[in-house]
Amino acid sequence: MAHAYVTFRRRLAIHAFRRFAASLKSSAEILLLVFAQVVLGLFALAALPPMYAASQAGLPAIGLLLAHGLAMALPALLVRKRVLPLDVVYWLRRLPVPPSTRLAADAQVAAMMVGPLALLYAVSAAIWLWQRPDWLLPVRGVLGTLFSLLLSYACTVALLWLRARRAPASARWQRRLAPPPLRYAARQWRWRVPMLWHRLFWLPFWRNENMVGRQQSLMLAAAVGSALPWMQAPPGIARALLALATSALMVLLTDRGDKAVREQIGALRPLIAAWPLQARALELAARAFALLPALLVLAIVFAGGLPHGVWTRPAGRVYLLLGCVAQLLLVAIPRFTPRARVGLVVVQILVLTAVGSELWQ
């Protein structure tokens, strides 16, 4: 019979998986409808890197297998906060559970997280064994895929083990807190929108378990990294892929930022209702600030295309106009169902990519 702690961790993980699946339901339906062939292709290619690496000889093969196993463990780095929330971590630290039982729970939850990846590898490996390309060594390819899977599983167990032993935030930040003042001087506060936006929207997106600030920074860096070479790339597949990446990241920057701002506004409304300020102006300013990252990417694209005369052409002017309109629509429309919002995002990405591919025609 399983230990009560192991059962609790398993049920907690199942609950997290159900919530995660429910949050992706509307997005998955539209993405499968639009990119069904791409998704099927990714399923077939899942086991290609480890099977190809295992068919090679020498240290490069081992390096490729290690890199693939570590890379496939990255989703666990993001999901670990769902299967083991921070408040549950602090509560579990006080329980008299032996280390072996904790490790068994981590191993079981990690197996649940890696299970879909194992199924995906099995389907992909079966496809490649049936195709039997010239470079494939079947036994070594299967063993390489198993090695990569076990490495991803071991990394997932290690991530959960470290997550369960995280130090409380109060212990980490107590040294940085300044002592409270002995006397409080009366001050006349002037409510300013930039200051309130910084304290109520910017800082919370970087604190504790909130990943919005890091997520937006990574997407902005990726968007800038694809926008800069887009205008310099030679015609062909490279330019088309960079156009798709730039357009998609530009739209997703505004979509994710606006959703985070709307959630923060909903959480703050009961609190700021009693404050002597115009809450409506603060909300509008916060939603307007969500446009800035995408507009920065659009400005970089515009500056990169100036030497080539891209924006003097009809397709260039249409792309700039649609790029601005797409961002405004995501922020200006007051209410969205999740499915309608995902549909709008997908349509905007497809339209911008189609127009962007015509810039040099």
N, C-alpha and C positions, 0 to 999 in steps of 0.2 A: 504493500500500500504506500502511495506517495506521501511524502511529508507535507504538512499543511502549508509550509512556506513555498514549496515547489508548486503546489496546486494554486496558491494565490498568485504567484508570478505567471503561471500559465494562463490563468483566467484574465489577469491584467493585460497580458499580451494579446489575447484573443479580442478583448474589448478595444484595445488600441487599433488592431488590424481592421475591425469592423468600422470604427470611426474613420479610419484612413480611407477605406474602400468607399464609404458613403460620401466622403468629400471629393473623391475622384470620379464618382459615378457619372455626373453630367459631362465632365470633361472627357472621360474615356469614350462615351458614346459618340460624341462629335469627332474626336480625333480618329477613332476607328472608321467612322464613315468617310472621312476625308483622306486619311493616310493609311488605309487598310493594307495596300500593297507594300508600303514602307515598313509597317509593323511586321508583316509576314516575313519580309526580307531580313529584318533584325533578328527574328526568331531563328532563321536559318543560319545567320552569321554568329550566333552567340558562342558556339563552341569552336569557331574557326581559329581564333588566335592561339588557344592552348594546343589544339591539334596540330596546327602548323608549326608552332614552336617546338613541340615534342618530336616532330619529324625531322628537325634539324639536329646538328651535332655540335658539341662543344659548349663552352660557357655562355655564348649568346642565347642558346636555347633555355638554359636555366634562368638567365636574367629575364627573358621574355615571360617565362612562366611565373616567376616571382612578381614581376610588374603587373601581369594580368590578374593574379590572385589578389594582390593588394588593391588594385583599381576596382575590382568587383566587390570589395568590402566597403567601399565608400558609401553606398546607400545605407548600410547599417550605421554609419556615423551620423546620418541625418535622422534615421528612424529611432535611434536609441532613446531619444527624449520622449517619444510617444509611448514606447513599451515600458519605460521606467521614468515617470515624471519626477521632478525635483522634490516636491512635497512628499512623495512616497519614499524617495531615497532617504530623506531626513527621518521619516518615521521608522523605516526598516533598520536604520543604524542602531536603534534602541532595543531591538529584539534579540533575545539570546539564541541566535541561530548559529550552529557550527559552520566553520568555513567550508567544509566539504558539502554541506547542504546548500550553501549559497552558490558554490561552484556548479553543483548539479542543476540548480534552477537556471543559472546563466547558460549552461550548456543546452538545456531543453528549450529555452526561449530562443537561443541562437539557431538551433535546428529548425524552429518554426520560421525564423526569418530567412534562412538560407534554403528552405525547402522549395519555394518557387523557382529559385535559381537552379537547383538540381534538376527539376523537371524540365526547365528550359534547355539546360545542357543535354539532357537525354534526348529530347526531340531533335535538337540541332546536330548532335553527334550521329544519330540514326540517319539523318539526311545526308551527311557527308560520307558515312560508311556505305550508303547506298549509291551515291554518286561515284565514289572511289576515284578521286583525281590522282594524277601520276605521282605527286609529291607525298601522298598520304601513306604513312606506316600505321596500319590499323591498331595494333596492340599498343605501340608507343603513344599514338594519338589519344586513345582512351585513357591510358595511364596518366598522360599529361593533363587531360581534362579533370580527372579525379584529383590530381595533385593541386591544381588551381582551385578546385571546389573546397578541398580540405583546408587550404591556406586561407581562403575567404572565411570559412567557418571558424578557424582558430582566431582570426582577427576579430570576428564578431563576438566570440566569447570573451576575448580580452577587452574589447570596448565596453561590454556590459559589466565585466568585473570591475573595471576602473570607474564606470558610472556609479555603481552601487557603493563605492568607497570614496565618493567625492566629499571633500570637506565642506562644512556649512559656509554659506556666503558671509555670515556675520563674523566668522573667524578670520576670513581672508581680508575683509574690508575694515575690520575694527581698528587696525593700525592707521588707516588712512583718514579716519574721521577726525575732524578737528573738535576740540572740547567745546561745549556750549558756552556762550558768553555769560559772564556774571551779571552784566547789566545790559538791558535792551534800550537802545536809544530810539525815540520816536522818529519815524521817517514818513515822508509823504510819498507814497508809491504812485508812479505814473504807469498805468497799464498800457503797454505797448505790444502790438501784435507780434513783431519779430521775437521779442523776448519771451512771450507766452508760447509762441510756436516752438521755440528752442527748448523750453522746459517741459511742455506738455506733450510734444510730438517727437521732437528729435531725440532727446535724451532717453525716453522710455524705449525707443526702438533699439537701443544699444545695451540695455541693462538686463541682468539676470539671464533668463532663458530666451529672451526675445531675440530672434534671428533676423528681423526685418532689416536692420541697418547693415548687417554683413551680407545678407542676400542681395540687397539693392546695390551695394558697393561692388560685389562680384559681377552682377549682371551689367552694371555700368562699365566696369573695366573690360568685360568681354565685348560689349557693344562698341566701345571705342576701339578695341583691338581688331574688330572686324570692319569698322567703318573707315579707319585710316588706310588699310591696304585695298579696300574695295575699289577706289578710284584709280589705283595704280596697277591693279591686276590685269594680266593679259586676257583677251576675249576667250571664252570657253567655260568649262565647268567651274574653274576656280572663281571667276567673277560671279557666276550664277549662285554658287554656294555662299559667297560673301554677301551678296545682295539678300539672300534668304536669311542669313544669320543676323545681319544688321537690322532688317525690317522686323524680324521676329523679336529680337531683344529690345528694340525700341518700343514696340507695342507692349511687351511683357513688363518693361520697366514701369510704364504708367499704370498698367492693370494691377500689378502687385502693390505698387505704392498707393494707389487710390483705395484699394481694398483694405490695406493696413490702416490708412487714415480714417476711413469710414468706421472700422471697428474701434479705433481709439476714440473717435467722436462719440460713438454710442456708449462707451465706458465712462467718458468724462461728463456727459450731459447732466446726470443727476448731481454731480459735484459742483459744476460751474453755474448751475441754475441760480444759486444764491450769491454769486459774486457780482460786484458792481461793474460789469462790463457787458459789451454787446457780443454775446456768444455767436450770433449769426456771422458777424464779421470775422471772428476768429476761425470759424469752421470754413468759411469761403477761402480765407488766406491759406489754411492748412491744405485744402484740396488743390489750390492753385500751386502751392509749392511742390505738389506731387508731379506736376508737369515738367519741372526743371530738368531732371536727368534726361528724359527723352528729347527735350528741346536742345539740350547740349549735344546729344548725339546727332541730331538733325543739323545743327550748326557745323559740326565737324565734317559731316558728309557734304554740306554746301561748300565749305572752305576747300575741301579736297577736290571738288569738281570744278572750281573756278578756272584753274589753268587749262582745263580741257574743253571749256566752253559747253559743259554738259547742261547747265541751267538756262542757256539761251534757246534750247530746243523745246518743243512742246511737251515731250515726255518728261523732261527735267522739271518744268514748271508744274506739271500735273503731280509729279511725285512730291514736290515740296508742299503743294496745296493739300494733297491727301494725307501727307505725314502730319501736318498741323491739325487737320480736321479729325483724324483718327484719335489723336491724343485728347482733343477737346470733347469728343463724344463720350469717351470713357469716364471723364471727370464730370461733365455737365449733366448727363442724364441722371435723374435723381434715384431711380430704383431699377434694379435688375434682378430677374431670377437667375440662379447659377447657370442654368442651361443657356439662357439667352445671352448672358455675358460671355460665356465660352464661345458661343456661336459668333458673336460680334468680333471677338479677338481673332478667331481663326479666319474669318472673312477679311478683316483688316490686314492680317499677315499675308494672305494669298494675293489680295489686290495690290498691296505695296510691292510684293516680290515680283508680280507680273509687270507692273509699271517700271520697277527698277531694272528689270532685264531688258527693257526697251530704251534705256538711256543713250546707248551708243549706236542705235539703229539709224 
